[in-house]
Each structure stands twice: as C-alpha cells, then as structure tokens.
Amino acid sequence: MKVIKHEDEFGLRVSFQELDKQFDVSFGGNLDLYWTIRSKNENDRHEFIITKENYEVYRLFEELFDDIENIRIFTEPTIPSYIVTEEEKQDYIKELECEKNKYRLYNYSNYNELFDKENSTITWYSDETNHEVSNILKIIKEKESFRLEFSIQAHKREYDRDFNSLNYIPIRFRNSGSSYEPFNVIFMRMYEKMKQIDDINDYGHQIHIEEFFYNKNKTKKLTK
C-alpha cells in the first residue's frame, strides 16, 4: 500500500493506494471530513483492507476502534488554570467521569448503532443525507487487519439523493450536526494523525519494531 499526500484548496488530502483502488481522507469545501473509495474497475467490491504490513496506518485504525469502543472522545482531560491543588484536580477528573457516564445513559441508542462489539464493527451512515438513503461505511476489525466496506442504498424518491457512482462512494463526517456527534471528533483527530504519516512503500521488518514499542507503551498505560 502506498500513501500519497496532496494539498488542494481545502487542505491536505491523504490517499492510500493499492492495485486499482484508492481510499481518500480529506476535507471538502464545506469543511467537513470525507472518506472516499475510488476504483478503476466498476465490478470491484467497494472495500479497502488495512493490514499490519502497513503498521503505522494500522495503528491509527486500532486507536480509532479503541477510542470509539471506550467512548474516549478526548484523549486527556484539560485541567483549567484555576485548579491548583491535587485534590481539586482529582475532584475535577471525577466530575468528568460522571459526565461520561451520563453520556452512556442518554446516548445509548446512538452509540449502539455506531458500535457493534459482538461483531467488532463500526457502522457510520454518511452525514450527507437521511439514513434511509445515505452511503454506509463499515469498519470491521479482523484478526490481523481492518476491512473498510463502502455500500450504497437504493434511492427513494422522497429523500435527497446521496452522491455516489459504481466506482466512487464518499462518506461524510460533519464537523457539527453529525448524526453521531460527538464521535465525529474521534475521526477528526485520526485525520490529523494521518497527515503525519510518511509515504509507505516497503516496510520490511520495521513493522515488528514499531509494533513492539506501541504495544509496550499501551501496556504501561493499562497498568497505571
């Protein structure tokens, strides 16, 4: 898999290419995030596979999956400047956890549609138009890979049509007003990290070194 970065009038586009397929992550003119799959062959399956062979990219999907599963909207709590003592800090963190638990209660149906723990799947209906006709993205966690499935629903006359073709399917993530707010924040954060990825051609044995250090740091965080 090859990673190509291209600057356009809206910002940086990150493209992942493999054989006749291309998976793009970019901002549109409306300043919303888009994931798009393109294929030269109209008969191809609309899917893109992220494997551990491209570990730097794979790791970002692993983080995305983990953040959504654990409702980790923001990575670290920002402590306001007026909080000085350690006791005040711990009280503030406890308050944030209470808000998080309230979110679980009041937004359960929203979260339940987005994340399927039993089948290890994230499902995002594009924010472009109504759920009944919008394009659908599924991110499926497999043993050594993440499979991205893009699908098109049949159009219904009473709804606005979503944008797609036989070799082009975009998925929209609104910055505001998303059906899955605030989980859109996690996808925006992933895009910012994607922009830091270098071009990838041949990883060779380097994957094992990166994976070792990533898992080592992850284990340290879990044991704290």
N, C-alpha and C positions, 0 to 999 in steps of 0.2 A: 504494500500500500504506500502511496506517495502523498505527501501533504504539501499543498501549494497555497501561498498567501497572495492575495491580490487586493490592492487598495482601489475602491471605487468612490463615487461621490457621497456615499452614506457611511463609509468606514471600511474596516478590513473584512474581507471575505476569506474564510478558511475552507479549502476544498480538499477532500480526501478522494483519491482516485485509485481504482483497481479494475483492470481489464477495461470493459466498455461502460463501466458505471462510475458515477461521480456523486458524492454526498457533500453538499454545501451547507455551511453555517454562516449566516450573515445578517446584517440589519437591512431593513427596507427603507423606502422613502418616508414611511410613517414612523420610523424609529423603533419599530417592533422587531423582535428576533424571528428569523426563519430558518427552518431545517428543510432542505430540498434534496430529493433524489432525482438524478437525471440518468437516462440510459439511451445509448445509441440504437439498441435493439428493442423494438416495441413489444416483443414477445417475452422479454426477460421478466423474472419475478422482481417486484419492486421491493428489494431488500438489500441491506448492506451489512456485512459482517465485520465486527471489530474483534480481532484476536489478540492473544498475549504476545504474539510475534511483534506487534507494534505496541509495546508496553506503555509508553508514555501516553498514548491515546487511550488504551485500555484502562489505565489507572483513573483517568478522568471520568470514564463511564462507571467505574467501580465506586468512585466518590459520589457521583450523581445518584446512583442507585441507593447507596448507604444513607445519604442525606435525606432522600425522599422517604425511605422506609422508616427512619427515625425522626422525621419531621424536624430536621436540622435546617431551619430557614436561614439563620445567621450563624456563621462559624463560631465566633467568640462574642460573648456579651460585651458591649461597650459600657464601661463604668463612667457615669457622669462625674465631672470635676468636683462637684460639691460633696461627694462621698469620699471621706478621708480615712476613717479607721477601718481595720479589717472586719470588725463586727458589722459595720454599716454595709460593707461590700458583700458579706455573706447574706445579710438580710435582703439586699437588692437582688442577688442571684436567685434566692428562694422565691422572691416575688415573680421573677421572670419565669421560673419553672411552673408556678401556679397559673400564669397566663397561658403557658404552653399546654397545660392540662385542660384548661378551659377551651382552647382551640380544638383539642382532640374531641371534646364532647359536642361542641356546637357545629363543627365542620366535618363530622364523621362521614356523612354521605358523600361529600366532595372528595375526601381523601380515599374513601373506599372505591370510588370509581377510578381514581387515578392509579392506585397501587393494589396489586393482587399478590399478596405474599405467598399464597399456596402455589401459584403458577409462576412466581418470580417474574412478574410482568408489570411494566409501567405503560399505561394507555393514555394518550393525550389526543383529544379531539381538537382539531385546529380551531383557533380563535377567530378565523376568518368569517365564519357564518354560523348558522344554527347547527346544533349537534346532529340533527336528523339528516343533514346532507354534507356535513364537513368532511374533509380528508382526515384520516386517522393514522396516528403513529403508535406502534407498539415497540417497546424496548424490552427484549426478552433476555434474561440472564441465563446463560447456559454454563456448562462445566468449565470451559476454557475460553469463552467468547461472549460477546453481546450481539444479538441479532436485531437489527432495526428493520421493522416491517412497515411499509407505507401502503395504505389502501384507500380506495375511492368508493364512496357510497353512491348509489343511484340517485339522480336528481329528482326532486319533487317540485312541481310547478309552483306551489305556494311559498317556496323558500328561495332566497337568493342563491345562485349557483356558486360553488367554490371553484377556485382556479385549479385546473389540472389537465393533463393530456395522457396519452398512452406511454409517453416517455418522460413525463415531468410531473412530480407531485410535491407541492410545497406544504409545510405545516407552520402555522403562525402561532407565536407566543407573544401575547400582548404584554407591554410594559405596565399598563393599567387597564382595569376592566376585564382581566382574564377570567375565564370560567373556573380556573384552578388557582386563583390568587389565594395565598402568597407563594405557592410553589413555583411560579414563574421566576421568582428571584433566584432559585437554585440553578435554573437553566441559564440565566443571565450571567451568573457567577462562573458557570462552566465555560461559557463563551470567552470570558476574559482570560481564563486559564489557557484555553485553546490558542489564543493569539500568541502565547509564549512558546508554543511548540515549534521546534526546528523542522526543516524538511527531513523526511524519513525515507530512506531507500533500502539500506541493508543494515539491520540491527545486529545480526550475528549473535554472539554470546553476550552482548551488552545487556540484553533483557534480564538475564539472571542476576546481574549485579544490581540493576535498578530495582528489580522486584525484591531482592533481599533487603535493601535499605528501606524500601517503602513499607514492607511487612514488619520490619524491625521497629520502625517509628510508630506504626499502627498499634503494635503490641504494647509499646510503652504507654501510649495514651489510654489503652483499655485497662491497664494495671494500676493507673494512678488513683 
